């Protein structure tokens, strides 16, 4: 059984004649842009996708034997140069891009169902000018996040950058320097007296 396919898609792909289209969502700072590999405008998930037909191209999506997935390039030909210049000048790096493969129902002129085949972040936009323009967008796979170092720290200062009022890590310096004689009823280095059988376990108070 194929990965991630719904029962609707399995039934659709089991037919003798199947029409598939590609849906792509690009989160530009000026607003979400949605396209599909067919023609005209179709709706899926409450959103409209504009068809680019043969003017659009997506490189093959390739997976490694491990957990890595390589980046891809998406291109659109025949773009008005004014529109292309505006798109190239946008700050797109790090913004999301999602690609779906969908089964298309010719009778209802709509998408039967779709599944995600690629998810990542937009990296760079290249523009080739002529009588019209060709825009080429490089998209890095979301799997590249596994190669990035984790620069977050288990400290109060780092934690308060995201949660300014949370005091969860405020006692970390005390805990790091504490020496606890586990199972010993003598005075410990944290300044507590002997613990008798009837006494309660002391707690650190702020």
Buried (B, 14 or more C-beta within 10 A) or exposed (E): EEEEBEEEBEEBBEEEEEEBBBBBBBBBEEEEBBBBBBEEEBEBEEEEBEBBEEBBBBBEBEEEEEEEBBBBBBBBBBBEEEEBEEBBEEEBEEBBBBBBBBBBEEEEEEBBBBBEBBBBBBBEBEBEEEEEBBBBBBBBBBBBEEEEEEEEEEEBEEBBEEEEEEEEBEBBEEEEEEEEEEEEEEEBEEEBEEBEEEEEEEEEEE
